[in-house]
Amino acid sequence: MKLSIIIPCFNEENTIELIIKKVINNSYNNKEIIIIDDYSSDKSRILIEKIKKKYLNIKTKYHDINLGKGACIRSGLSIVEGQIVLIQDSDLEYNPNEHIKLIEPILNNKADVVYGSRFRDKNSVAKMFFMQKIGNIFLTKFCNLFTKLNLTDMETCFKAFKTDLIKDIVLKENRFGIEPEITIKLSKKKCKFFEIPISYNNREYNEGKKINWKDGVSAIFCIIKYSLFDK
């Protein structure tokens, strides 16, 4: 099965070239790489264009204004060709060498949706900030109340989906609210969810980490909105 890897990017000049090379060189060969630049103001676009010229399986889209991760995912989904979609952040927090592990339950027909869980790996949990850990646990459990799922890491940015299912839902969130929105809407479709433990290399805010407490508050409202009011 062909794998479509969507890489949202915003001001990641320090990591974007390396992450693309890691994705290209991992063990899964039947793939396309879709890079969505969210109006970066640094050298990200220059580096993306530089590496795109070297490989045939890279597609790009460039936003004219900064919209957010959710908007990047929607843009990527509009041009995917693979039967499986995987979301890979453009920093180095999530390891592209684990792509095959992430999609294996889908390849084996055990799942429709696979989440890479940091909370199923002790080393990954140890690298998380305290408040980040508490916030993620709360949001996941709160989301589980509405979805009846038993996830440990709803907020993970390392997810894979059967393409026909993820494209069959209408996504609206522009920022990080896309994580609970996807979870809730796919749970309503009775998709088979699966979690696997993953490695995680948490970065500091001065290294470019973008999610903050406001996104946590927004996630609460998104969970309520898409569970109770959005049909």
SVG drawing of the C-alpha trace seen along z (x, -y; Angstrom):
<svg xmlns="http://www.w3.org/2000/svg" viewBox="-26 -36 45 45">
<polyline fill="none" stroke="black" stroke-width="0.4" points="0.0,0.0 1.2,-3.5 1.9,-5.8 1.3,-9.5 3.2,-11.4 2.0,-14.9 4.6,-17.2 3.3,-20.6 6.0,-23.2 6.2,-26.6 9.6,-28.2 11.6,-25.0 14.8,-25.9 16.9,-24.1 15.1,-20.7 13.1,-20.6 15.9,-19.4 17.0,-16.7 13.4,-15.4 12.7,-15.2 15.9,-13.2 15.0,-10.9 11.6,-10.3 13.0,-9.6 15.6,-7.1 13.4,-5.1 12.5,-1.5 9.2,-2.0 9.7,-2.6 6.3,-2.9 5.5,-6.5 5.0,-10.1 6.0,-13.1 3.7,-16.1 5.2,-19.2 2.9,-22.0 4.7,-25.3 2.5,-27.5 3.9,-30.8 7.3,-30.5 9.3,-33.7 12.7,-31.9 14.6,-29.8 12.3,-26.8 10.9,-27.4 14.3,-27.7 15.4,-24.4 12.2,-22.7 12.7,-23.7 16.3,-22.7 15.6,-19.2 12.5,-18.8 14.7,-19.2 16.5,-16.0 13.6,-13.6 10.6,-12.8 8.2,-11.7 7.9,-15.1 4.9,-17.4 4.6,-20.9 2.0,-23.4 2.7,-26.9 0.2,-28.9 -0.1,-32.6 -0.8,-33.4 -0.1,-31.5 -3.1,-29.3 -2.0,-26.6 -1.4,-22.8 -5.0,-21.9 -5.1,-23.9 -1.8,-22.3 -3.4,-18.8 -6.4,-19.8 -4.2,-21.1 -2.2,-17.9 -5.2,-15.7 -6.4,-17.5 -3.5,-16.0 -2.8,-12.6 -2.6,-9.6 -1.7,-6.9 -4.1,-4.4 -2.6,-5.4 -2.0,-8.9 0.6,-9.6 1.1,-12.9 4.8,-13.7 5.8,-16.9 8.7,-18.8 10.7,-19.0 12.6,-16.1 10.2,-15.1 8.8,-12.1 11.1,-9.5 10.5,-8.8 12.2,-5.4 9.0,-4.4 6.7,-4.9 6.5,-1.2 5.7,-0.4 2.9,-3.0 1.2,-1.8 1.7,1.9 -1.7,2.4 -3.4,0.9 -1.3,3.0 -2.4,6.1 -6.1,5.1 -6.1,4.7 -6.9,1.0 -8.4,-1.9 -6.5,-4.5 -3.3,-4.2 -2.0,-6.6 1.6,-6.7 1.4,-7.0 4.2,-8.6 2.5,-7.4 3.1,-3.7 6.8,-4.3 8.5,-5.1 11.4,-6.9 9.1,-9.1 7.0,-10.1 10.1,-11.0 11.1,-13.5 7.8,-15.4 7.4,-18.7 5.4,-18.2 2.5,-20.5 2.6,-19.1 2.2,-15.6 -0.7,-16.6 -2.4,-18.5 -2.2,-15.6 -3.5,-13.1 -6.4,-15.4 -7.4,-16.1 -7.1,-12.4 -9.3,-11.3 -11.8,-14.1 -12.0,-13.1 -12.4,-9.4 -15.5,-10.3 -17.2,-11.4 -15.8,-9.0 -15.9,-5.8 -12.3,-5.1 -9.5,-4.0 -6.7,-6.1 -3.7,-7.1 -2.4,-9.9 -5.1,-11.7 -2.9,-14.7 0.0,-12.8 1.2,-14.4 2.1,-11.0 -1.0,-9.5 -1.8,-7.2 -5.2,-6.7 -6.8,-4.8 -7.0,-7.5 -10.7,-6.9 -11.8,-7.3 -9.8,-10.5 -10.9,-12.1 -14.6,-11.2 -14.8,-13.6 -15.0,-17.4 -12.2,-19.0 -12.6,-22.6 -10.0,-23.4 -7.0,-25.5 -4.7,-25.0 -4.0,-22.1 -7.8,-21.6 -7.4,-19.3 -6.3,-16.5 -9.5,-16.1 -11.6,-17.0 -10.1,-14.1 -10.4,-11.7 -14.1,-12.5 -15.2,-12.5 -13.5,-9.2 -14.9,-7.6 -18.4,-8.6 -17.7,-6.6 -17.0,-3.6 -13.4,-3.3 -11.1,-0.8 -8.5,-2.6 -5.1,-1.2 -2.2,-2.6 1.4,-1.7 4.3,-2.9 6.6,-5.4 9.8,-7.2 9.6,-11.0 12.3,-13.6 10.7,-16.7 12.1,-20.0 12.2,-23.3 10.1,-26.4 13.3,-28.3 13.9,-25.6 10.7,-26.3 8.0,-24.4 4.7,-26.1 1.8,-24.5 0.9,-26.3 -1.7,-26.5 -4.1,-28.4 -4.2,-25.4 -5.1,-23.2 -8.1,-25.5 -9.1,-25.4 -8.9,-21.6 -11.4,-21.4 -13.9,-23.5 -13.3,-21.4 -14.0,-18.2 -17.3,-19.6 -18.2,-21.2 -17.5,-18.2 -18.9,-15.7 -22.2,-17.4 -22.9,-20.1 -21.3,-19.2 -23.1,-16.5"/>
</svg>
